[in-house]
Amino acid sequence: MSSSVPRLVIAAPSSGSGKTTVATGLMAAFASRGLAVSPHKVGPDYIDPGYHALATGRVGRNLDAYLCGAELVAPLFAHGARGCDLAVVEGVMGLFDGAAGEGELASTAHVAKLLRAPVVLVVDASSQSRSVAALVHGFASWDPEVRIGGVILNKVGSERHEGMLREALDASGVPVLGVLRRVEQVGTPSRHLGLVPVAERRAEAVGAVAAMAAQVRAGCDLDALFALARGAGALAGDTWDAGEALAFPPPPPLPVPVPGGSAPRPPDRAERARPQTPDGLKVAVAGGAAFTFSYAEHAELLAAAGADVVTFDPLRDEELPEGTRGLVIGGGFPEVYAPELSANEALRKAVASLARSGAPVAAECAGLLYLSRELDGLPMCGVIDAKARMDERLTLGYRDAVAVSDSVLAEAGSRMRGHEFHRTVVEPGAGVAPAWGVRVPVRRVEGFVQQGVHASYLHTHWASAPGVARRFVERCVGSWATAG
């Protein structure tokens, strides 16, 4: 199957140039024209996709060539963009900035090439005039496989300033597709890990997205941008599908033939297509304002593996969803809501009870903090014998990881790629049975595996290893049978 969805990649020379404002504004502006717009974000960022979803009414999806592998970028894109009129992909950092020490891997330029998509360069023009032409020329000529289809000039001071910029760019061969005036920043407040997520300020975020759309409509040539998007080349290959990703894992080893007996029969497709799960097998996924970090593909994989995926809010719900046999607690900001999470003693006890029963529990980063004994001195679930606290140091970066212990997510020795992003510390950093061994740049172990619990700082993308979801649901089935 091939995808011919019109698409644009919104990039910049560096962070802080205005990518999020332009990308989100474009998404909302095109959506207001009645187009079905598919929103995407390069890299592991969880927060920007929330604004993208608000702008388009569709799930924001990440495209990460490091976490998922370059071969999955186009299939995951086609999955998210299926049936859409336009896709807008917001880049990460500067156009050519990728994973440290890995060349172009996971950069915006890398993803643009994998998608065969034209790039629109957002340039902060606030402190330059003729120099903008040299900057754009450099970016346009650096990698001939990256097509810079146009530039949007941001933070332009006046009509005179705009005239100087346009005159300088006339000879560059790169058209100016938009000019945004230097105005007060659209209301998207930040804190220790970036923008405040939509779930924490929905009413204000709606207004902020509307303001971005108005700014883009006033300053950008939407018709020219859409024409540029339509010039993207067709993408050949399969469209990612959760069910198909789970359907054909490597077959188990065949039994040794008995002399004189019949040859063992390999499992057929139907037998390997999906685990047999009881009706109503529920996997609860934490949501709400405190737990906003998740990849949409995780829930899709769990559902394809046979689970009934339900969301609950640890800030408000005093019980886990009835029939819960597995629990997934992703990332977010429990440190911001520690008093409220601690005050919900009934749910903390319910989570601890589920963990003690041996039911599978997968916790990443914020989930690790929530399962700890305490967070900044306030009682949490007490599932993990560790204390968590805020820290001034930012821990950030991609990780190559090896599973140290057998768990509900992986066999010992399994390799996965992940990402860390936090300003907290958990003491101790690892349990008797650690979750992962990582190299950053020296080797260390981190995380906790005990009974059915897997808790770690590492964010992973299950599309890269769909067997994780299958294994988790199979363990839920086993836990259900034992409990029954």
N, C-alpha and C positions, 0 to 999 in steps of 0.2 A: 504494500500500500504506500502511496506517496501523499505528501501534504503540500498543498499550494496556497496555504493561508497567507495573505499579505502580512508582512511583519517588518518591524523596525527595532533596532537596538539603540537605546539611548545611553550614550557614553559621555565621558568628560576627560580632560587632561589630568584631573586630580579630584580627590574627595573635596566636598564643600563647594563645588562649582554650580550646583543646582539640579543635579540629575533627578532627585526624588520629586522636586517641585514640577519639573518639566514632564517626567514620565507619568506621574500621577495625574497631572493636569491634562495631558494628552489623552490618557485613558478615559477620564471623566468627560472630556470635551467630545470625543468620538462616540462614547456611549450615549451622550445626550442627543446625538444625531440619529439614534436608533440602531447603531451598529452593535453587534455582539462582540465585545472586546475581551480577548484573553490576556490576563496579566501575568507577567513572569519577572523573576528577579535572579540575576546572576549571583552565585555564591550562597553561603549558608545563612544569610540574613533572614530572621523571622519577622521583624517588625515592619519593614517596608511592605511586604505582601499584605499585611492587614489594611493599610491605606489603599493599596491597589484593589483589594476586594471591595472596599467601600466605594471606590470610584466606578467599578464595573459591574458589581453584583455577582461576580464569579470568584471562585477560590483562587487566591494568589498562589502561584507555584514557583518553586526554586529550580534553577538549572545549574548544577554544580558538577563540573567535570572532574574535580578531585574526589569528592565523596562518592559519586555514582559511576565514574569512568566516562571518558569521552564518548564511548559507543552508545551510552544511554541518553545523551543530551537531546539529540533529535527525536528519538522515540518518546521521551517524556514530554518534550515540547508538543509533539503532535497529539499526544493524549490530552494535554490540557487545552490545546487550541482546537480540538475537534468540533466542527460545526460553527466555528466563529468566522466573523467577517474580517477581523484584524487582530493581530497580536502585537503587544508592546512589551519589550524586554528591557527592564532597567538594569544597567551595568553595575559594577562594583569598583570602588576606588578609581584609579586612573585606567584608561583604556587598555594599556598593556601590562598592568600590574596583576601578577598571578600568585600562585602558591610559592612561598619563599623557597628559593633554591631549585625551583622546578621549571624555570623558563616561562613560557607562555601558559602553562597548564592552569586551567581554571580562571584565566583572565577573561575580561569582557571580549577582547579581541579573539581569543580562542573560541569562545561560545558563538560569537558572530560568524566565524568561519564555519563552525560545525552546523550552523543554521542557514548558511548561505544568505545571510540577512544584511541589508545595508545599515550603516551606522550613522546616526545623527549625533554630532559632537556638540555638547553644551559647554560653552566657554564663558568663564567669568571675565567680562571685559572691563570691570570697574577701574582697573589701574593700568590700562594700556590703550593704544590707538593703532598705529601702523604695525606694531609688533605682533598684533593678532594674526596678520597674514603669515609671518614666519612660523608662528606656533601651529597654525592650521596646516600650513604646507608640510611641516615636519611630521605631524601626525598622519596626514594623508599619504605621505610617501614612505613612511617607515616600513610598512609591511604591505606589499602590493596585493596580497590576498585579502586584505581588509579594505572594504569599499566604504570610504567616507562619502556618504551621499548628500550631506548638507550640514550646516552649522546653525545653531541657535545661540545668539548672543544674549547673555544674561547680565543683569545689573548695569545696564546702559544708562548713563547719566542724563542725557539730553538729546534733542534732535541733532545738534551739532556733533556731539560725540558719536551718534549713530552714523552720521554722514561720513565721518572720518574712518570709522570701522568698515563701512560698506565699500568705500573707495579703496581701502587697503586690500580688501578681499576680492575685488573685481578681477584681478589677474591670477587668483589662486586656482580658479577652476572649480571651486567648491561653493555652491550657492548658499546664500543666506536664507534660511527657511523660517526664521523667527527672530524677533528682537523683544526682549523683556526689559522693561524699565527698572531702574533701581528704586525699589519700594521697600516698605517695611516688610520684614519676613512674615510669610504666612504662618499663622499660629500653630506650629508643630513643636511644642517644647521638648527638650531633651533632658536626660539625666545620665547616670553613671554608665549605662550600656547603650546609649543612643536615644532615638525618639521614644516618647512615651507611647505604648501600644494603643491601638484603637479601642480595645476592650475596656481600657481604663478611662477613656474620655470620649465616648462615642458621640455625644451631642456636639462637643467642640470639634471633633474630628470631621464630622459631616460638614460643618461650616468651613473648616480648613480646606477640605477637598474641593468644595464649591468655589472657594477663593482661588485655588490653583487652576481650576478649570477656566474660570473667568479670565485670569491673567494669561493663560495660554491662548484662549480664543481671541483675545484682544491683540496679542502680539505675534501669533504664528500663522503661517499659511497652511491650514489644515488640508486643503485640497492638494497642494503640492506634496505634503507629507504622506498623504494616502496614496498618491500616485507613485511616490518613491517606494512605499511598502509593497505595492502591487508588482514592482519590478524584481522582488526577491525570487530567486530560483526555486524550482520545485525540490522538495526533500524526498529522496527515495528511501525505501526501507519500511520496516514495520512500525506501527503505532503501539506504544507500550500499553499493556492491559494487565491489571492485577491478576485476573484469573489465569491468563496465559502464562504470566511470570511464575505462577505457582504450579502450573499443570504438569510440568515434566521435569521434576528434579532427577538427579542421577539415580538410577535404579539401585536398590540395595544389593549387596553381594548375593549371588545365587548359592543355594545349598550344595554341598558336595554330592555328586551323583552316587547312588548306591549301586554296586556291581550287580548287573542283571535287572535293575529296576528301570523305570521310565525316566527319561531326561527331565530335569526340573523345568517347569514352565515359568518364563519371566513374567512379571506383572504387566498386564496390558494397560493401555492408556487410561481407560476408565478407572482402573483400580488405583492409578497414581494421580488421578485428576484432582482429588480433593479429599481431605480427611473426613471420616464419618463423625459428625458432631451432633450431639443431642439438640433437639429443637429448643431454642431459647437460651443457648449457651451465651452468656453475656460477658463481654469484656468492657469494663468501665474505663473511660478515658477522662482524665482531669482537664477541666477547662475553666472558664471564668477569667476574671481580671488577673489572678495570681499565676495562672498557668496558660500562657498564650503561645508558647513556642511549640509548634508541631508541624510536621510535613503531612499534607493531605494524603499522600500515598500510603502512609502507615495505616490509617483507618481503612483505606481501600483494600490493602493487603489482608488485614485482619478479617474484614468482611468476606473477601474472596476465599479465605481459608476456612470459613464456616462460622465465624463468630457474629453475634448480634452486638454491634458496637454502639454503646450508649455514652453520652457525655454527662458529667456531673460537675458541680462547682463547689470546691472545698471551702469557699468563703460562705456559702449559703446553705448547702445541703447538709443535714445532720445524719443522713444515712447514705450508704452506698446503694446504687440501684438494686432493686430486688433481684435475686438470682445471680449476682455478680460472682463469676468464677475466675476472673483474671483482672488485673489492674495495671493501667499504663499511666504514668505520671511524667509528663514531659517537662520542658523548660519553662522559664518565666521569671517572675519577680516575687518569690515568697518573702524575701527580705523586706520588701515594701509593705507587705501585708501580714507580717509576722504576728502582730497583736490579734488580728482578726482570725488568722488560722489557728493560733493557740487557743483563742476563746471558744472555738468550735470543738469542744472536748468530745462530744458525742461522735463526730466523724473521725477524729483522731483515734478513738478507741475502736471504731469499726474497721479502720484501715489496719491497725495493729492486730486485731482479731483475725482478719482475712489473711494477713501475712503468717501468723502463727499456725493457721490451718494448713499451710503448705501450698496455698493457691499461688499461681504465678503472679509476680509483681515486677514490672520493669520501670525503673525510675532513672531519668536523665537530669543531671544538673539541679534544677529547682526541685525535681522529685527527690533527689538525694538529700537535699536540705530538709525537705518536709518529712522524710522518713527518719531523720536523725533524732537524737534524744532531745536536743534543744537547738534553737536558732537565735543568736544574740541574746542568750539567757532566758528565752521563753520556751516553754515545753512544746515539743512537736510530737510526732507519732511514737517515737521510741522504738521503732523497728530496728534501726541501726544503732549500735552502741558507739556513737560519735557525737561530737559537738560541732556546730557550724556557726560561723560568725562572718560579718562583713570585713573586708580588707581593702586597703588603699590600692594595692597592686592589681592591675588588670592582667588576667591570664587569658591569652587569645592565640589561636592558631590551629592549623590543621594537624592531625595526629595519625600516624600509622600505628595500629593497635593489634595486639595478639591476645586472644582470650586465654587467661591464665587458668581458670577453673571451669569445669562443666557447669552450665547454667541453663535457665529456661530460654535463653536467647542463642547460645552458641556452645559448641563443643570446645573443650580445651585445645588450643593450637589453631583455632580458626582465626583468620585474619580479616580485619575490617579497617576502613578508614573513617575517621571521625573529626570532630571539631570541638574545641573548648572555647568558652566565652563567658567569663564570670569575674566578679570582684569579691569572692567569698573564699573561705578556707574551711575545710572539714578536718577535724583532728580526732582520731588518727586519719590519715588519708587513704588507708586500705585496711581491710579486715584480714582475718586469718586465711580466708580464701578470697584473694583479690579478684576483681572483675577483669581488668586489662593490664597488659604490659605495654607501655608506650615509650617512645624515644623522642625527647624534646629539649635539647639534642641528646642528653644522656638518658639511659634507660631507667625507668622507674615503674612501680606497680601502683595501681590506684583502684578504688571502688570496692564493692562488697558483694559477695555471693553467699547466701545462706538460705537453706531450705529452698523455697521457690522465688526468693528475692534476688534481683540483679539491680544494683544501684551504683551509679557512676556519674562522674562529671561529663563523660563523653557523649556528645550529640552524634547520632549516626543516622544515615538515610537508608531505610530498609529496602528501597528499590534496588540498591546495589547488591543486596543479599536477601532475596525474598524468602529464603528458607528460614530466616529469623521469625517471620510472622507465622509460618507453618509450624515451626517448632513450638512457639509460644502457645498457639491454639491447641496443639496436640497435648501439651502439658496441662492446659486448662481442662481438656477432656479427661485426662488421667486423674486430675485433682477432683473433678466432678464425680467420677466413678468411685474414688476412694471415699469421698464424703458421703456418697449415697449408700 
